[in-house]
Amino acid sequence: MLVLCPTYFEASHVRRLLRPHGLRPHVIGVGGSCEPRLRAIAATHRGSHRAVLVGIAGGLRPQATVGAAYHAERVIDEFGTTHVPNGSAAGPRLPLLCARDVVVGEAARESAAARSGAAMVDMECGPFARVASQAGWRWTVVRGISDDAAVELPPEVMRWLRPDGRLHVLNLVTDLLRKPRLCPAVRSMHRHASAAMRSAARLLEESLA
């Protein structure tokens, strides 16, 4: 079984869960930069492997509750193509949109939901769905909801992540020094992201049972 996470933060929340099963998470990177890493993994794991993309997502509709986790009912990629997971998944499901950029603001979330029919949004499910289908994997996506229109991400959030999924400490510290008002937002973001990943880990655990 392949367990894939965009960031090291997300991987840290599932590593302990996977260890008794002899598994470890693969960190694939953030947004479109994840595709080369996914293709490299697929080159050595062709065939009917189980593959799960696990991480956090934003909520686009009220049914995507902050702190809860869901399987992707379907994936609408960044080109508007729909992909349906073919792996087994027990638990709540919602449609998931892949965006090229972070979706911030109530108007942007409403527009993305209306355009796609999705209830959740991330930046990696599109490349993952394409690569997984081409590799012949039995794939699913598990996403914990870390933010919505009421619990917004700071617009600077992507500056704090490196493309490979590591924290960009220098950018984070620089922004906090220049804009101390971001400190409460960063604490809130970490708290909600951690709660979302705990829920995602529990849903993943059900898949391992």
C-alpha positions, -999 to 999 in steps of 0.1 A, spaced: 0 0 0 13 35 -9 4 64 14 13 98 -1 13 132 16 20 166 0 39 179 30 61 167 59 36 182 83 9 159 70 33 129 68 42 134 105 6 128 115 3 94 98 38 80 103 32 65 137 -1 50 125 17 33 95 47 20 113 30 -12 128 19 -21 92 55 -18 79 45 13 59 59 48 56 44 79 40 59 93 8 61 131 7 53 142 -29 54 180 -26 29 208 -29 6 217 -59 17 210 -94 53 203 -83 41 170 -69 36 154 -104 73 146 -111 76 129 -77 44 110 -83 56 98 -117 89 87 -101 71 66 -75 48 52 -102 77 41 -123 87 16 -95 52 7 -83 32 -2 -114 2 -25 -112 -27 -29 -87 -11 -13 -57 -34 4 -32 -26 41 -31 -40 68 -8 -34 105 -9 -37 119 26 -37 155 38 -56 186 45 -81 205 22 -102 236 23 -140 235 26 -161 250 -2 -195 241 10 -211 239 45 -211 201 45 -173 201 45 -169 207 83 -136 221 96 -119 194 117 -137 165 99 -123 142 73 -137 128 41 -129 105 12 -131 120 -22 -163 109 -39 -148 121 -72 -119 143 -82 -123 173 -105 -88 181 -117 -73 215 -127 -84 209 -163 -120 202 -154 -117 164 -160 -135 142 -135 -118 111 -120 -136 85 -99 -115 67 -73 -115 29 -78 -102 19 -44 -122 8 -14 -132 35 10 -156 33 40 -168 66 55 -182 99 44 -175 112 9 -175 145 -8 -164 157 -42 -129 172 -43 -116 200 -66 -79 204 -76 -70 241 -78 -38 256 -92 -36 282 -64 -49 285 -28 -86 294 -27 -90 322 -2 -120 343 5 -157 336 6 -164 348 -29 -136 327 -44 -148 296 -25 -184 301 -37 -172 305 -73 -151 274 -71 -179 254 -57 -204 266 -82 -181 260 -111 -170 225 -102 -198 211 -79 -171 203 -54 -173 206 -16 -136 204 -9 -105 218 -26 -68 209 -26 -39 214 -50 -26 178 -55 -55 155 -62 -56 162 -99 -20 150 -106 -24 122 -82 -56 109 -99 -40 111 -133 -8 93 -123 -27 67 -102 -50 58 -131 -21 56 -156 -1 34 -132 -31 10 -126 -33 17 -89 -64 12 -68 -66 47 -54 -85 69 -30 -81 103 -14 -85 112 22 -87 149 32 -92 166 65 -108 200 64 -85 227 79 -102 259 67 -134 273 52 -150 307 46 -153 312 84 -118 298 92 -96 315 65 -60 308 56 -36 338 56 -30 348 19 7 344 26 5 307 34 21 294 2 52 315 9 57 293 40 59 260 21 87 249 -1 76 230 -33 90 198 -19 66 199 11 90 213 37 84 244 58 100 275 45 112 287 79 129 319 67 98 332 48 76 324 78 98 342 103 103 371 80 65 375 75 58 372 112 84 399 120 71 422 93 34 416 101 30 406 138 -8 406 132 -2 372 114 8 355 147 -28 346 158 -37 335 123 -6 312 122 -15 297 156 -51 292 144 -40 276 112 -17 251 130 -45 242 154 -71 236 127 -46 218 104 -36 195 133 -72 187 141 -79 180 104 -50 157 101 -60 137 132 -94 131 116 -77 122 83 -54 97 102 -84 81 118 -102 77 84 -70 62 70 -67 38 99 -101 24 90 -87 17 55 -58 -2 70 -81 -24 92 
